[in-house]
């Protein structure tokens, strides 16, 4: 985010209209990225980095959000956490459990008849 914002003028971008977008497992990456940036914000001494690191918006399209047994996409969880995931890993990588007031506005899109990624993922994020 910092690199994109610092080059916004050169690339003809509007510096304060930069977001992240992710589909399915990419939705998990996007939401986890924002959670990690929010963690960075809490530990950063630099106001500039604090402001520029957070995207202005997030788009999550049929995202894998949760790593919990009854919600997650099993293949995504296995690829990310392996066969022996711990409850700490599940909490750490369940984006809905790590949303703070720092999280930017979110656009969620999910079909209720999605056979691969349960709509429960988007609903959990919406409720945060």
Number of C-alpha atoms within 10 A of each C-alpha: 15 15 9 15 19 12 13 16 11 9 11 8 13 10 15 12 11 17 16 20 16 18 17 19 21 18 24 25 21 23 30 20 16 25 24 16 21 22 14 15 19 11 10 13 10 9 10 10 15 17 12 19 19 25 21 17 17 22 19 26 20 26 28 31 33 26 28 17 10 10 16 21 21 16 12 16 20 14 9 14 15 11 9 8 13 11 10 9 14 18 15 16 22 24 27 23 17 19 18 13 7 14 18 16 12 17 12 16 14 19 12 12 9 10 8 13 23 22 20 19 24 24 14 16 21 12 7 12
